[in-house]
Amino acid sequence: MADRRYRVAIIGCGRPRGAGGETGAARGIQHWHGYRASGRCDLVALADIRRENAVAFAAEEGDPASPPAVYEDYRAMLAEVRPDIVSVCTWPSLHAEMVVAAAAAGVRAIHCEKPMAPTWGEARRMAEAVRAAGALLIFTHQRRFEAQFRAARRLLREGVIGELVGMECCCSNLFDWGTHWFDMMNFYHGDRDVQWVMGQIDLREGRRVFGALVEDQGLSYFRYTDGVWGLLATGSGANLGAANRLIGTEGLIEVGPRLADGQRVAVRVRGRGDVDWRVPDISGDRPGEGGAVAAATADLLRCLEQGGDPELSVTRALRATELIFATYESARRRARVDLPLHIDDSPLLDLFERGEIGQAAGARG
Ligand SMILES: NC(=O)c1ccc[n+]([C@@H]2O[C@H](COP(=O)([O-])OP(=O)(O)OC[C@H]3O[C@@H](n4cnc5c(N)ncnc54)[C@H](O)[C@@H]3O)[C@@H](O)[C@H]2O)c1
């Protein structure tokens, strides 16, 4: 099996900023580099409604001896090329339909970009469609493979800060960036079940990120079934001094703290026996040559061949996504939300469409 090769297709090619791109992320290229690093994947097709993006991708990344086929219609690509593995690297509103179509076309493994989907119902349905088709589905919560986060979890597991009490994170919004931090708190705490979520959102301008409406400020406070709590603060006022903070009975671990001189360090710890912060050696926590996406891809191929759940599994992505929508739901209900979450929509979109948040609410206020 070790020499098995896979035929890979990318949906949503992007163009990096500076190369005529509009958003700059062009995640499709990152995904391809992850496959390429495995040494066992061939790029057989590219689909993009902007043909020029796929053509440029093919020219820069394709094998001249066997160039990838270029399609504008991803459904035609799936039907004609029948790839083994597909990456979905479009904006969130398109993820569900593309993942479902790929599963229906017999694709064996799908690597979809985060966030899962704009509603909780779409996120659950895409997971169910792929499960029913017997395929593998992962989402790009690739920070699970990055050194600073792995180091923080290792130090926690080594007992350096005693028992975990709670975790704090901050970022720009609950949906686009927050999906990473919800997933990261789950990662630190061993993907345990969450019991309840309390949340609030403030939305004034109606800002969109990758086409998805996001709050201007948000707060999510939740508790795992073992009593450990998580806190995610978002938006302009959300500066907790570090991207992630792990609070233990005997100390603290910080990921991405901003120091007094304005510098950021990857990780620092002040644990049992430490008189001051120290910066641990994290060289052993690095994901290897190709970086985090390559490590995630290697893990996906291993699971395809040997079974098991990939580190970036849809099951874990759903756990993070449930926290996003439960936070919105708590704001809608003005109450604590006990999990599992029994809604289908996005309460943020519902509140916005009803004029309870957003410009209309701002005008009333
Ligand atoms: N994991 C991460 O760290 C990370 C970082 C940045 C962005 N992202 C996510 O990656 C996703 C993609 O973002 P991006 O910046 O790469 O986007 P992008 O705009 O660079 O590329 C998206 C591509 O999809 C194409 N497209 C649009 N509609 C299509 C359709 N119907 N069929 C085929 N192609 C279509 C566009 O023409 C474009 O080329 C988003 O969900 C974003 O949140 C993840």
Ligand as a Chemical Component Dictionary entry (heavy atoms), coordinates in Angstrom:
data_LIG
# 
_chem_comp.id                   LIG 
_chem_comp.type                 NON-POLYMER 
_chem_comp.pdbx_formal_charge   0 
_chem_comp.three_letter_code    LIG 
# 
loop_
_chem_comp_atom.comp_id 
_chem_comp_atom.atom_id 
_chem_comp_atom.alt_atom_id 
_chem_comp_atom.type_symbol 
_chem_comp_atom.charge 
_chem_comp_atom.model_Cartn_x 
_chem_comp_atom.model_Cartn_y 
_chem_comp_atom.model_Cartn_z 
_chem_comp_atom.pdbx_ordinal 
LIG N1  N1  N 0  -7.031  27.275 7.330  1  
LIG C1  C1  C 0  -6.599  28.523 7.315  2  
LIG O1  O1  O 0  -5.700  28.896 8.067  3  
LIG C2  C2  C 0  -7.229  29.497 6.363  4  
LIG C3  C3  C 0  -6.610  30.717 6.063  5  
LIG C4  C4  C 0  -7.233  31.571 5.159  6  
LIG C5  C5  C 0  -8.451  31.232 4.589  7  
LIG N2  N2  N 1  -9.038  30.036 4.933  8  
LIG C6  C6  C 0  -10.327 29.622 4.358  9  
LIG O2  O2  O 0  -10.118 29.133 3.057  10 
LIG C7  C7  C 0  -11.300 29.295 2.275  11 
LIG C8  C8  C 0  -10.919 29.857 0.925  12 
LIG O3  O3  O 0  -10.334 31.132 1.096  13 
LIG P1  P1  P 0  -9.291  31.711 0.027  14 
LIG O4  O4  O 0  -8.804  33.013 0.542  15 
LIG O5  O5  O -1 -8.342  30.664 -0.350 16 
LIG O6  O6  O 0  -10.236 32.037 -1.176 17 
LIG P2  P2  P 0  -9.792  32.645 -2.568 18 
LIG O7  O7  O 0  -10.758 33.748 -2.856 19 
LIG O8  O8  O 0  -8.324  32.926 -2.620 20 
LIG O9  O9  O 0  -10.079 31.420 -3.555 21 
LIG C9  C9  C 0  -11.353 30.912 -3.699 22 
LIG C10 C10 C 0  -11.513 30.463 -5.137 23 
LIG O10 O10 O 0  -12.794 29.836 -5.269 24 
LIG C11 C11 C 0  -13.260 30.153 -6.571 25 
LIG N3  N3  N 0  -14.685 29.895 -6.657 26 
LIG C12 C12 C 0  -15.725 30.673 -6.257 27 
LIG N4  N4  N 0  -16.905 30.085 -6.555 28 
LIG C13 C13 C 0  -16.594 28.894 -7.133 29 
LIG C14 C14 C 0  -17.393 27.844 -7.679 30 
LIG N5  N5  N 0  -18.728 27.877 -7.664 31 
LIG N6  N6  N 0  -16.740 26.784 -8.229 32 
LIG C15 C15 C 0  -15.389 26.727 -8.263 33 
LIG N7  N7  N 0  -14.594 27.710 -7.770 34 
LIG C16 C16 C 0  -15.200 28.773 -7.211 35 
LIG C17 C17 C 0  -12.863 31.618 -6.758 36 
LIG O11 O11 O 0  -12.899 32.029 -8.106 37 
LIG C18 C18 C 0  -11.458 31.597 -6.154 38 
LIG O12 O12 O 0  -10.503 31.312 -7.138 39 
LIG C19 C19 C 0  -12.259 30.146 3.110  40 
LIG O13 O13 O 0  -13.253 29.323 3.677  41 
LIG C20 C20 C 0  -11.362 30.717 4.209  42 
LIG O14 O14 O 0  -12.051 30.919 5.429  43 
LIG C21 C21 C 0  -8.433  29.181 5.790  44 
# 
loop_
_chem_comp_bond.comp_id 
_chem_comp_bond.atom_id_1 
_chem_comp_bond.atom_id_2 
_chem_comp_bond.value_order 
_chem_comp_bond.pdbx_ordinal 
LIG N1  C1  SING 1  
LIG C1  O1  DOUB 2  
LIG C1  C2  SING 3  
LIG C2  C3  SING 4  
LIG C2  C21 DOUB 5  
LIG C3  C4  DOUB 6  
LIG C4  C5  SING 7  
LIG C5  N2  DOUB 8  
LIG N2  C6  SING 9  
LIG N2  C21 SING 10 
LIG C6  O2  SING 11 
LIG C6  C20 SING 12 
LIG O2  C7  SING 13 
LIG C7  C8  SING 14 
LIG C7  C19 SING 15 
LIG C8  O3  SING 16 
LIG O3  P1  SING 17 
LIG P1  O4  DOUB 18 
LIG P1  O5  SING 19 
LIG P1  O6  SING 20 
LIG O6  P2  SING 21 
LIG P2  O7  DOUB 22 
LIG P2  O8  SING 23 
LIG P2  O9  SING 24 
LIG O9  C9  SING 25 
LIG C9  C10 SING 26 
LIG C10 O10 SING 27 
LIG C10 C18 SING 28 
LIG O10 C11 SING 29 
LIG C11 N3  SING 30 
LIG C11 C17 SING 31 
LIG N3  C12 SING 32 
LIG N3  C16 SING 33 
LIG C12 N4  DOUB 34 
LIG N4  C13 SING 35 
LIG C13 C14 SING 36 
LIG C13 C16 DOUB 37 
LIG C14 N5  SING 38 
LIG C14 N6  DOUB 39 
LIG N6  C15 SING 40 
LIG C15 N7  DOUB 41 
LIG N7  C16 SING 42 
LIG C17 O11 SING 43 
LIG C17 C18 SING 44 
LIG C18 O12 SING 45 
LIG C19 O13 SING 46 
LIG C19 C20 SING 47 
LIG C20 O14 SING 48 
# 
